[in-house]
Amino acid sequence: MRIDEILRESDEPVFSFEFFPPKTPEGEKNLYAAIDQLRELEPAYVSVTYGAGGSTTGKTLEIVSRIREEFGIDAMAHFTCVGATTGELRATLDEMAELGFDNVLALRGDPPAGQEEWTKTEGGLEYSRELVALIRADYPFAIGAAAFPETHIHATSPEDDLRHLKEKVDAGADFLITQLFFDNALYFDFVARARAADIEVPIIPGILPITNVAQLQRITSLCGASVPEGLRRELDLRGDDAEAVAELGVAYAALQCRELLADGAPGIHFYTLNRSPATRAILSVLKLTRPWVRGAAAAQAG
């Protein structure tokens, strides 16, 4: 089913998970075990990332197909314009259409491994808005795009970043999924600025449950996401106690999600890192407590 239709027709928040193509047979086994455990929570859809430079194209499509066919879950492939000509991009999109895909997340993409600067491939595309426009013109997919509450690391200013986002939406993006963040005020401020700029599509917050400090540092260094001082201090106090870090991370993410849903976020997109325990715990609690219902009641009472 198209994700834009899911978002439009659902009376409840829309929950989704992100996975990445593993590099080893053992990693692949762990991935499908996580998907099997998480499907009990009935996600509206899942997404599968696309390796730097399009390095996992075939594996991404294979995993999306298997999730749809074997697990019965709507799945969306990430798709970038790195390292491919327009003809090659169309060939992959044709394959997605032939496989019966309904959705695609259109991204500019990261440079290939070992390359720091992003450069346009000769005969290819330079901006994600161009990829969105290409898909919208010739393919039937619902199109997602990325949004950055703390501004894209290569943007010259928040205003410039928002202008580029508006261009992506005007080109045909149906919904937006944000980069991870750890301060909800950043999301709410971003949504307000987006609405003021006439960006009206759903903006789904992306949440990463912290389970490993070294992993967190690596991820935030790549994407530029900030960690609030209080949260960083509590993580530091737990030092090398992996269990204590994970317990804090799950509790913090659960509180984040509770506030986001109570204040009107259309759903949550969980960055699972191909693991299920943290996401299972958080989403189970959310479905039990249903903070969006109390949020709606409070809004009506006010």
NUVEXLO-354873 format. One line per field, with one value per residue (C-alpha): residue number from 1; x, y negated, z negated; residue in three letters. Coordinates in pm, whole numbers, plus 50000, padded with zeros to 5 digits. Layout:
N
k = (NUM, ...)
px = (X, ...)
py = (Y, ...)
pz = (Z, ...)
r = (ala, ...)
//
This chain:
302
k = (1, 2, 3, 4, 5, 6, 7, 8, 9, 10, 11, 12, 13, 14, 15, 16, 17, 18, 19, 20, 21, 22, 23, 24, 25, 26, 27, 28, 29, 30, 31, 32, 33, 34, 35, 36, 37, 38, 39, 40, 41, 42, 43, 44, 45, 46, 47, 48, 49, 50, 51, 52, 53, 54, 55, 56, 57, 58, 59, 60, 61, 62, 63, 64, 65, 66, 67, 68, 69, 70, 71, 72, 73, 74, 75, 76, 77, 78, 79, 80, 81, 82, 83, 84, 85, 86, 87, 88, 89, 90, 91, 92, 93, 94, 95, 96, 97, 98, 99, 100, 101, 102, 103, 104, 105, 106, 107, 108, 109, 110, 111, 112, 113, 114, 115, 116, 117, 118, 119, 120, 121, 122, 123, 124, 125, 126, 127, 128, 129, 130, 131, 132, 133, 134, 135, 136, 137, 138, 139, 140, 141, 142, 143, 144, 145, 146, 147, 148, 149, 150, 151, 152, 153, 154, 155, 156, 157, 158, 159, 160, 161, 162, 163, 164, 165, 166, 167, 168, 169, 170, 171, 172, 173, 174, 175, 176, 177, 178, 179, 180, 181, 182, 183, 184, 185, 186, 187, 188, 189, 190, 191, 192, 193, 194, 195, 196, 197, 198, 199, 200, 201, 202, 203, 204, 205, 206, 207, 208, 209, 210, 211, 212, 213, 214, 215, 216, 217, 218, 219, 220, 221, 222, 223, 224, 225, 226, 227, 228, 229, 230, 231, 232, 233, 234, 235, 236, 237, 238, 239, 240, 241, 242, 243, 244, 245, 246, 247, 248, 249, 250, 251, 252, 253, 254, 255, 256, 257, 258, 259, 260, 261, 262, 263, 264, 265, 266, 267, 268, 269, 270, 271, 272, 273, 274, 275, 276, 277, 278, 279, 280, 281, 282, 283, 284, 285, 286, 287, 288, 289, 290, 291, 292, 293, 294, 295, 296, 297, 298, 299, 300, 301, 302)
px = (50000, 50116, 50255, 50089, 49755, 49843, 49919, 49607, 49365, 49496, 49313, 49613, 49981, 50178, 50475, 50757, 51107, 51426, 51673, 51997, 52137, 52378, 52725, 52751, 52533, 52521, 52410, 52140, 52018, 51999, 51812, 51533, 51511, 51460, 51196, 51016, 51007, 50904, 50623, 50421, 50387, 50218, 50425, 50252, 50565, 50941, 51221, 51554, 51853, 52069, 52446, 52682, 52730, 52444, 52664, 52374, 52123, 52054, 52053, 51818, 51565, 51602, 51535, 51237, 51089, 51142, 50987, 50681, 50642, 50754, 50653, 50354, 50476, 50469, 50832, 50999, 51338, 51568, 51703, 51988, 52134, 52498, 52720, 52454, 52355, 51995, 51960, 52086, 51850, 51559, 51665, 51649, 51315, 51184, 51292, 51115, 50798, 50823, 50865, 50542, 50689, 50451, 50692, 51040, 51245, 51429, 51762, 52067, 52281, 52623, 52953, 53105, 53342, 53672, 53527, 53453, 53297, 52976, 53015, 52761, 52804, 52850, 52515, 52341, 52159, 52294, 52007, 51745, 51472, 51578, 51540, 51197, 51092, 51215, 51019, 50706, 50706, 50727, 50657, 50353, 50533, 50449, 50763, 50925, 51211, 51442, 51410, 51662, 51542, 51897, 51969, 52153, 52528, 52599, 52336, 52461, 52182, 51852, 51669, 51860, 51792, 51420, 51414, 51565, 51310, 51026, 51171, 51162, 50801, 50703, 50876, 50647, 50751, 50442, 50582, 50900, 51100, 51337, 51695, 51736, 51725, 51731, 51560, 51192, 51196, 51406, 51134, 50846, 51034, 51123, 50763, 50645, 50900, 50809, 50438, 50517, 50703, 50389, 50526, 50208, 50300, 50330, 50662, 50742, 50998, 51288, 51394, 51708, 51697, 52047, 52196, 52570, 52770, 53044, 52782, 52596, 52914, 52983, 52632, 52605, 52947, 52822, 52484, 52551, 52276, 52333, 52298, 52151, 52397, 52189, 52153, 52522, 52607, 52385, 52542, 52891, 52797, 52719, 53060, 53120, 52808, 52636, 52320, 52279, 52332, 52068, 51821, 51866, 51843, 51516, 51363, 51471, 51341, 51010, 50968, 51059, 50799, 50533, 50570, 50589, 50270, 50081, 50158, 50044, 50330, 50180, 50382, 50735, 51000, 51240, 51604, 51644, 52005, 51876, 51797, 51461, 51474, 51484, 51227, 50999, 51007, 50936, 50660, 50493, 50473, 50340, 50067, 49971, 49960, 49838, 49968, 49813, 49465, 49539, 49705, 49398, 49172, 49385, 49380, 49001, 48969, 49194)
py = (50000, 49646, 49478, 49146, 49331, 49502, 49165, 49004, 49284, 49394, 49278, 49381, 49282, 49461, 49663, 49781, 49930, 49877, 50156, 50170, 50444, 50659, 50740, 51098, 51412, 51389, 51027, 51125, 51398, 51143, 50898, 51139, 51252, 50889, 50838, 51153, 51027, 50674, 50772, 50875, 50502, 50459, 50176, 49981, 50022, 50064, 49914, 50052, 49826, 49792, 49824, 49535, 49491, 49729, 50014, 50229, 50173, 50539, 50640, 50353, 50461, 50825, 50747, 50523, 50798, 51064, 50849, 50791, 51149, 51352, 51127, 50952, 50604, 50302, 50217, 49915, 49902, 49606, 49478, 49236, 49066, 49127, 49308, 49359, 49201, 49104, 49414, 49637, 49469, 49537, 49899, 49948, 49768, 49990, 50294, 50160, 50112, 50464, 50603, 50431, 50176, 49898, 49662, 49514, 49286, 49049, 48922, 48752, 49002, 49005, 49016, 49360, 49498, 49309, 49000, 48703, 48461, 48536, 48498, 48539, 48845, 48753, 48806, 48827, 48598, 48350, 48285, 48497, 48269, 48378, 48741, 48671, 48495, 48783, 49036, 48824, 48770, 49133, 49371, 49446, 49465, 49273, 49068, 48998, 48757, 48666, 48366, 48227, 48065, 47948, 47850, 48065, 48071, 47931, 47655, 47297, 47198, 47324, 47098, 47240, 47594, 47523, 47374, 47693, 47898, 47693, 47763, 48138, 48122, 47905, 48159, 48433, 48566, 48701, 48728, 48653, 48857, 48663, 48730, 48857, 48602, 48614, 48286, 48271, 47892, 47917, 48122, 47899, 47584, 47741, 47841, 47490, 47338, 47588, 47509, 47137, 47210, 47379, 47732, 47922, 48291, 48519, 48485, 48810, 48789, 49034, 49175, 49369, 49556, 49524, 49863, 49804, 49488, 49550, 49621, 49302, 49096, 49245, 49180, 48824, 48736, 48839, 48668, 48370, 48448, 48298, 48473, 48261, 48191, 48364, 48681, 48685, 48646, 48940, 49154, 49062, 49158, 49508, 49541, 49886, 50042, 50142, 50263, 49937, 49735, 49937, 49900, 49523, 49511, 49702, 49491, 49166, 49266, 49378, 49036, 48867, 49067, 49012, 48635, 48632, 48837, 48649, 48324, 48440, 48612, 48837, 49138, 49253, 49395, 49605, 49640, 50000, 50066, 50416, 50500, 50554, 50537, 50158, 50082, 50364, 50232, 49872, 49943, 50195, 49931, 49670, 49902, 49986, 49625, 49454, 49103, 48963, 49022, 48823, 48556, 48516, 48507, 48239, 48032, 48051, 47962, 47663)
pz = (50000, 50066, 49754, 49836, 49832, 49503, 49346, 49487, 49395, 49054, 48741, 48530, 48538, 48807, 48677, 48901, 48880, 49075, 49156, 49353, 49581, 49375, 49504, 49380, 49374, 48995, 49019, 49265, 49029, 48746, 48969, 49054, 48692, 48589, 48859, 48745, 48387, 48479, 48712, 48405, 48340, 48679, 48828, 49104, 49316, 49297, 49501, 49620, 49674, 49982, 49939, 50005, 50376, 50445, 50325, 50202, 50482, 50554, 50188, 50095, 50357, 50254, 49888, 49967, 50185, 49918, 49644, 49858, 49973, 49671, 49382, 49537, 49441, 49672, 49739, 49898, 50067, 50013, 50345, 50416, 50721, 50623, 50872, 51139, 51467, 51532, 51748, 51466, 51221, 51454, 51493, 51114, 51092, 51373, 51171, 50861, 51064, 51207, 50855, 50753, 50513, 50406, 50230, 50258, 50034, 50269, 50136, 50279, 50090, 49927, 50117, 50182, 49918, 49913, 50080, 49853, 50101, 50288, 50663, 50939, 51160, 51525, 51693, 51355, 51114, 50861, 50621, 50449, 50586, 50935, 50835, 50685, 51006, 51223, 51017, 51003, 51380, 51488, 51198, 50980, 50645, 50331, 50272, 49937, 49875, 49589, 49359, 49111, 48786, 48711, 49075, 49328, 49262, 49610, 49602, 49573, 49331, 49185, 49429, 49724, 49605, 49573, 49923, 50064, 49869, 50020, 50365, 50295, 50184, 50480, 50708, 50579, 50235, 50055, 49702, 49508, 49256, 49032, 48946, 48589, 48308, 47927, 47837, 47927, 47930, 48247, 48418, 48313, 48414, 48749, 48819, 48736, 48973, 49244, 49215, 49230, 49556, 49697, 49660, 49577, 49623, 49315, 49131, 48949, 48666, 48686, 48348, 48259, 47926, 47780, 47696, 47742, 47670, 47926, 48192, 48096, 48131, 48473, 48601, 48470, 48611, 48956, 48950, 48723, 48470, 48125, 47791, 47508, 47230, 46965, 47170, 47253, 46884, 46788, 47060, 46938, 46581, 46703, 46863, 47003, 46847, 47170, 46996, 46805, 47124, 47308, 47020, 47023, 47401, 47411, 47133, 47299, 47642, 47491, 47328, 47655, 47845, 47581, 47603, 47983, 48020, 47749, 47930, 48271, 48455, 48728, 48617, 48537, 48769, 48560, 48663, 48546, 48652, 48739, 48378, 48215, 47829, 47779, 48046, 47926, 47569, 47669, 47917, 47687, 47413, 47656, 47779, 47420, 47296, 47618, 47537, 47855, 47711, 47396, 47604, 47821, 47515, 47351, 47670, 47685, 47317, 47368)
r = (met, arg, ile, asp, glu, ile, leu, arg, glu, ser, asp, glu, pro, val, phe, ser, phe, glu, phe, phe, pro, pro, lys, thr, pro, glu, gly, glu, lys, asn, leu, tyr, ala, ala, ile, asp, gln, leu, arg, glu, leu, glu, pro, ala, tyr, val, ser, val, thr, tyr, gly, ala, gly, gly, ser, thr, thr, gly, lys, thr, leu, glu, ile, val, ser, arg, ile, arg, glu, glu, phe, gly, ile, asp, ala, met, ala, his, phe, thr, cys, val, gly, ala, thr, thr, gly, glu, leu, arg, ala, thr, leu, asp, glu, met, ala, glu, leu, gly, phe, asp, asn, val, leu, ala, leu, arg, gly, asp, pro, pro, ala, gly, gln, glu, glu, trp, thr, lys, thr, glu, gly, gly, leu, glu, tyr, ser, arg, glu, leu, val, ala, leu, ile, arg, ala, asp, tyr, pro, phe, ala, ile, gly, ala, ala, ala, phe, pro, glu, thr, his, ile, his, ala, thr, ser, pro, glu, asp, asp, leu, arg, his, leu, lys, glu, lys, val, asp, ala, gly, ala, asp, phe, leu, ile, thr, gln, leu, phe, phe, asp, asn, ala, leu, tyr, phe, asp, phe, val, ala, arg, ala, arg, ala, ala, asp, ile, glu, val, pro, ile, ile, pro, gly, ile, leu, pro, ile, thr, asn, val, ala, gln, leu, gln, arg, ile, thr, ser, leu, cys, gly, ala, ser, val, pro, glu, gly, leu, arg, arg, glu, leu, asp, leu, arg, gly, asp, asp, ala, glu, ala, val, ala, glu, leu, gly, val, ala, tyr, ala, ala, leu, gln, cys, arg, glu, leu, leu, ala, asp, gly, ala, pro, gly, ile, his, phe, tyr, thr, leu, asn, arg, ser, pro, ala, thr, arg, ala, ile, leu, ser, val, leu, lys, leu, thr, arg, pro, trp, val, arg, gly, ala, ala, ala, ala, gln, ala, gly)
//
